[in-house]
């Protein structure tokens, strides 16, 4: 709740620090933070805290607690104590003695990642406000796609079903990403959890909730229970088998998550299935290939495809423009008639 004009101004200062960062924030026609977003931030930062954290840099930048204390003219120990609750809720990033504001991506999701938040008294307000500015303020466009038109996330092809005759670049293969890291945490999917709290989740009886994989620094920041590399692989395999699309950061330099995305709740996939954003997510550089002799026209692949990319006559046919290369059709094909073949169409930012 915005308590007074001074509180509002401090929240606006926080919001404006996020505008030029990746994923940005919802803004009006004058590029000012929307009222809904300011109300959302007020659930995180009361007037006292907002006055302090407006001086923090945005993660991954940080400021040492001693320098921060000098900046706001408060004793270091007192400042740590004042920020203890918001730090536990991850509304302030703390890594060692470094403090920062969450980046816009985490600002949007952290109310549905930390248990203390999504089981707290403001959970429904967080969910309703975030869904409102995501759709009504068209924040989905900024959240999904950079101002250059580059999607922030990309689709991963399910590993076991890739055509062995074609070389696989490690960054495009689920298990290779996991093998290249050592720290993992599994959390509830923020998208499905948000929809559930708002009472609009359509896939409650269809898809599991606890299968969003945090990797590396993200796993450390979230503070969720750690899992092994083998457990991470098994959870990702199970996600693909039940029909969830695996996605990750669309960059070669930094991997923070592997998401298990559904068609009805995921902010990225809905950009393709519901909203007017054809660049909501980068497609995988693989495409489904049908062995016409092996195909029995059972239509299992049609049921599995989220994007209406497959039709069946005497055998299955793949529409290359609609196929995103996720491989879900191949995972459960009863006749093993589908493989994922190399199909160059996207460049991964930062990949030399």
C-alpha positions in Angstrom: 0.0 0.0 0.0 1.3 3.5 -0.9 1.0 5.4 2.3 1.8 9.0 1.3 3.3 11.2 -1.5 6.8 10.8 -0.1 6.5 7.0 -0.1 5.3 7.2 -3.7 8.2 9.3 -4.8 10.7 6.9 -3.2 9.1 3.9 -4.9 9.2 5.8 -8.3 13.0 6.3 -7.7 13.4 2.6 -7.2 11.3 1.8 -10.3 13.3 4.2 -12.5 16.5 2.4 -11.5 15.1 -0.7 -13.2 13.8 0.9 -16.5 17.0 0.6 -18.5 17.9 -2.9 -17.3 17.1 -6.1 -19.1 13.3 -6.9 -18.8 12.7 -3.3 -17.8 9.4 -2.5 -16.0 5.8 -1.6 -17.1 5.6 2.0 -18.2 2.9 4.4 -19.5 2.9 6.3 -22.8 5.3 8.9 -21.2 7.8 6.1 -20.1 6.8 6.6 -16.5 6.3 3.6 -14.1 2.7 2.6 -14.1 0.5 3.0 -11.1 0.0 -0.7 -10.8 3.7 -1.4 -10.7 4.3 1.3 -8.0 1.6 -0.3 -5.9 3.3 -3.7 -6.5 6.6 -2.3 -5.2 4.9 -0.8 -2.1 4.1 -4.4 -1.0 7.9 -5.0 -0.9 9.1 -1.7 0.5 7.4 0.3 3.3 8.2 4.0 3.6 11.3 3.5 5.8 12.8 0.7 3.7 12.0 2.5 0.4 13.9 5.5 1.6 17.0 3.3 2.1 17.0 0.9 -0.8 16.5 3.6 -3.5 20.3 4.1 -3.1 21.2 0.4 -3.9 22.5 -0.5 -7.4 20.7 -3.2 -9.4 22.0 -6.8 -9.3 24.5 -8.0 -10.6 26.1 -4.8 -9.4 26.4 -4.4 -5.6 27.6 -2.1 -2.8 29.4 -3.1 0.3 27.4 -2.8 3.4 29.9 -0.4 5.0 29.8 2.0 2.0 26.0 1.7 1.9 25.8 2.6 5.6 27.9 5.7 5.0 25.8 6.6 2.1 22.5 6.6 4.1 24.2 7.8 7.3 23.2 4.9 9.4 25.3 2.6 11.6 26.2 -0.5 9.8 24.8 -3.0 12.3 21.6 -1.0 12.5 21.3 -0.9 8.8 21.7 -4.7 8.5 19.0 -5.1 11.1 16.6 -2.8 9.3 17.1 -4.7 6.1 16.9 -8.2 7.7 13.3 -8.9 6.8 13.5 -7.7 3.1 16.7 -9.6 2.7 15.1 -12.8 3.9 12.2 -12.2 1.5 14.8 -11.5 -1.3 13.5 -8.1 -2.0 17.1 -7.0 -1.3 19.9 -9.1 -2.8 22.6 -10.0 -0.3 25.7 -11.9 -1.4 28.3 -11.8 1.4 28.7 -8.2 2.4 27.3 -6.9 -0.9 23.8 -5.5 -1.2 21.7 -4.7 -4.3 18.2 -4.4 -5.6 16.8 -7.4 -7.5 16.9 -7.0 -11.3 13.6 -6.6 -13.0 13.3 -10.3 -13.9 13.6 -11.3 -10.2 11.5 -8.3 -9.1 8.7 -9.9 -11.1 9.2 -13.4 -9.9 10.6 -13.3 -6.3 7.1 -13.0 -4.6 6.4 -16.5 -6.0 9.8 -18.0 -5.4 10.4 -17.4 -1.7 8.0 -19.3 0.6 7.7 -16.5 3.1 6.3 -14.4 0.3 3.8 -16.7 -1.5 2.5 -18.0 1.8 2.4 -14.5 3.3 -0.6 -12.1 3.8 0.2 -10.2 0.6 0.5 -13.2 -1.8 -2.9 -12.6 -3.5 -2.2 -8.9 -3.9 1.2 -9.7 -5.4 -0.3 -12.2 -7.8 -3.2 -10.0 -8.9 -1.1 -6.9 -9.4 1.6 -8.6 -11.3 -0.9 -10.4 -13.6 -2.6 -7.0 -14.1 0.5 -5.0 -15.2 1.8 -8.0 -17.2 -1.2 -8.1 -19.4 -3.0 -4.7 -19.2 0.1 -2.6 -19.2 1.6 -4.9 -21.8 4.7 -5.6 -19.7 4.9 -9.0 -21.4 6.6 -7.4 -24.4 9.4 -5.9 -22.3 9.7 -9.0 -20.1 9.9 -11.4 -23.0 11.9 -9.4 -25.6 14.7 -6.8 -25.5 14.3 -3.4 -27.2 16.6 -4.9 -29.9 14.0 -7.6 -30.6 16.1 -10.4 -29.0 14.1 -12.9 -26.8 15.4 -13.2 -23.3 14.7 -16.9 -23.2 15.2 -19.8 -25.6 13.8 -23.2 -26.1 15.9 -26.3 -25.3 15.5 -29.5 -27.3 15.0 -32.6 -25.2 18.4 -34.3 -25.3 17.7 -38.0 -25.7 15.8 -37.5 -28.9 18.3 -35.6 -31.0 19.4 -37.1 -34.3 22.9 -38.6 -33.5 24.1 -37.9 -37.0 24.1 -34.1 -36.4 26.6 -32.4 -34.1 25.0 -30.8 -31.1 26.3 -27.5 -29.7 26.5 -28.0 -25.9 24.5 -24.8 -25.1 21.5 -26.2 -27.0 21.3 -29.4 -25.1 19.7 -29.8 -21.7 22.0 -32.2 -20.0 25.1 -30.4 -21.2 24.0 -27.2 -19.5 23.6 -29.1 -16.3 27.0 -30.8 -16.7 28.6 -27.4 -17.0 27.4 -26.3 -13.6 27.8 -27.5 -10.0 25.1 -25.7 -8.0 21.4 -26.4 -8.4 18.2 -25.7 -6.5 14.6 -26.7 -7.5 11.7 -24.4 -6.7 8.0 -24.1 -7.6 7.3 -22.7 -11.0 6.6 -18.9 -10.3 4.3 -18.7 -13.3 2.1 -21.6 -12.3 2.2 -20.6 -8.7 1.2 -17.0 -9.5 -1.7 -18.2 -11.6 -2.8 -20.6 -8.8 -2.8 -17.9 -6.2 -4.9 -15.7 -8.4 -7.3 -18.6 -9.0 -6.8 -18.8 -12.8 -4.5 -21.7 -13.2 -5.9 -24.1 -15.8 -3.3 -26.9 -15.5 -3.6 -27.8 -11.8 -4.4 -31.4 -12.5 -2.1 -31.7 -15.6 1.3 -30.4 -14.7 3.4 -30.6 -11.5 4.5 -27.4 -9.8 7.9 -28.1 -8.2 10.2 -28.3 -11.3 11.9 -24.9 -11.9 15.7 -25.4 -11.9 17.9 -22.6 -10.5 21.5 -22.8 -11.6 24.8 -21.3 -10.3 24.5 -17.9 -8.6 20.8 -17.9 -9.0 20.6 -21.1 -6.9 22.8 -19.4 -4.2 20.7 -16.2 -4.2 17.3 -18.0 -3.9 18.5 -20.0 -0.9 16.3 -23.0 -1.8 17.2 -26.6 -1.0 20.1 -27.8 -3.2 19.9 -30.9 -5.4 22.5 -33.0 -7.1 23.4 -32.9 -10.8 21.7 -36.3 -11.3 18.5 -35.1 -9.6 18.5 -32.1 -11.8 18.7 -34.2 -14.9 15.9 -36.5 -13.7 13.6 -33.7 -12.9 14.1 -32.1 -16.3 13.5 -35.5 -18.0 10.2 -35.9 -16.1 9.2 -32.4 -17.0 9.6 -33.2 -20.7 7.8 -36.5 -20.4 4.7 -34.9 -18.9 4.6 -32.3 -21.7 6.4 -29.2 -20.3 8.6 -27.1 -22.7 12.2 -26.7 -21.4 13.6 -23.2 -21.7 16.7 -21.3 -20.5 18.5 -17.9 -20.7 19.1 -16.8 -24.3 22.7 -16.1 -23.8 26.0 -18.1 -24.1 27.6 -16.3 -21.2 25.2 -16.8 -18.3 22.7 -19.5 -17.4 20.6 -19.0 -14.4 17.6 -21.2 -14.9 16.1 -24.1 -16.8 12.3 -23.6 -16.8 9.6 -26.2 -17.3 7.0 -24.2 -19.1 3.3 -24.8 -19.7 1.2 -23.2 -22.4 -1.4 -21.6 -20.1 0.7 -20.0 -17.4 4.2 -19.3 -18.7 4.9 -15.6 -19.5 7.1 -16.5 -22.4 5.1 -19.2 -24.1 1.9 -17.2 -23.8 3.6 -14.5 -25.9 3.3 -17.0 -28.7 0.0 -18.7 -27.8 -2.0 -15.8 -26.6 -0.3 -12.4 -27.0 0.9 -10.4 -30.0 4.6 -11.1 -29.6 6.2 -13.4 -32.2 9.6 -12.8 -30.6 8.5 -13.8 -27.1 11.0 -16.7 -27.0 13.8 -17.9 -29.3 13.2 -21.2 -31.0 15.6 -24.1 -30.7 17.9 -24.7 -33.7 16.3 -28.1 -34.2 13.1 -29.2 -35.8 10.9 -32.3 -35.7 11.6 -34.7 -38.5 9.1 -37.5 -39.3 10.0 -41.0 -40.5 7.0 -41.5 -42.7 7.5 -45.3 -42.9 7.6 -45.6 -39.1 4.7 -43.2 -38.4 1.4 -44.9 -37.6 -0.7 -41.6 -37.7 -1.7 -42.1 -34.0 -1.8 -38.3 -33.4 0.0 -38.5 -30.1 2.3 -35.8 -31.4 -0.6 -33.6 -32.2 -1.9 -33.8 -28.7 1.6 -33.0 -27.3 2.4 -30.0 -29.5 1.5 -26.6 -27.9 1.8 -24.6 -31.1 -0.4 -26.4 -33.6 2.7 -27.3 -35.6 1.8 -30.9 -36.5 -1.1 -32.2 -38.6 -1.7 -35.9 -39.5 -3.0 -37.4 -42.8 -1.5 -40.7 -43.7 1.4 -39.7 -41.5 2.4 -36.7 -39.4 3.5 -33.4 -41.1 5.5 -30.6 -39.4 5.0 -27.0 -40.1 8.5 -25.5 -39.9 7.3 -22.0 -39.3 5.3 -23.1 -36.2 7.6 -25.7 -34.8 9.8 -24.3 -32.0 12.0 -27.4 -31.7 11.2 -28.4 -28.1 11.1 -32.1 -28.9 8.1 -32.9 -26.8 6.5 -34.7 -29.8 9.6 -37.0 -30.0 9.8 -37.9 -26.3 6.6 -40.0 -26.2 6.2 -41.0 -29.9 5.0 -44.7 -29.5 6.6 -45.7 -32.8 9.8 -43.7 -32.4 9.0 -42.0 -35.7 10.2 -38.5 -34.7 13.8 -37.2 -34.3 15.1 -33.7 -33.8 17.3 -32.5 -36.7 19.5 -29.5 -37.0 17.7 -26.5 -38.3 19.6 -23.2 -38.1 17.3 -20.2 -37.5 18.4 -18.5 -34.3 21.8 -17.1 -33.1 22.6 -17.3 -29.4 23.8 -13.9 -28.1 27.4 -14.1 -26.9 28.2 -17.3 -28.7 31.4 -16.9 -30.7 
